[in-house]
Amino acid sequence: TTAADGSQQEHMDGEIPIKSKDVLTFRCGWRTWKGRPVFSQHNLNCDKHKFERFLPQNGAFFAASVFGPVTYTPCPVLVFREQAGAVDHHGKREELVAMGSMLNADANRIVVKRIILTGYPVRVRKRHAIVKYMFYNPEDVQWFKPAGLVTKHGLHGHIVESNGDHGTMKCLFNAPIKQHDTVCLPLYKRIYPKLANTMPSQDDGVSVRSMLPKDPLEVL
């Protein structure tokens, strides 16, 4: 079992969005397994890929990282989702939500999630500014002091020191800052796919030996 990455294209007619880490069924050749994939942008010229909260719509291409059996590329991949309340003579009915091919089995692929903290300058003097409402205690200001700041008008800067006990801070920028500008602090976190709680059954006609939990090794 490894972290498999596949290039997918949305193929869904429904209006219910699919979130990252939702349980989906993957059919890759003769293998079938359930996984909780992480969706991300597929950038050929980057080693870090932006996390997507939902499956992209309108036929857009994307990448899905999921734990599954090692598979050679470029094996075709079909992704299904169980329809709520729909049952046929085979069991729960599934709908096709995406189709594509296997990219590689790379556990080192980096998927990052970005959030932006914002603050507002309350006092401005040329390149210096007192920024408020980004943090609410001096400990957080000290923790994020090495991080760089950007503004919506394209300035770059850094935190100089904490000012007071309520998260106010002194900042320095590379050019004079305007009073109506917004100070932003982008933060990045690496995202990993999760293991699905359900396991494939022998009734599907697939081998699940590699997906079953292994006994711990005994040191003699």
Secondary structure by P-SEA (a helix, b strand, c coil): ccccccccccccccccccccccbbbbbccccccccbbbbbbbcccccbbbbbcccccccccbbbbbbcccccccbbbbbbbbcccccccccbbbbbcbbbbbccccccbbbbbbbbbbbbbccccccccccccccccaaaaaaaccbbbbcccbbbbbbcccccccccccccccccccccbbbbbbbbbbbbbbbbcccccccccccccccccccccccc
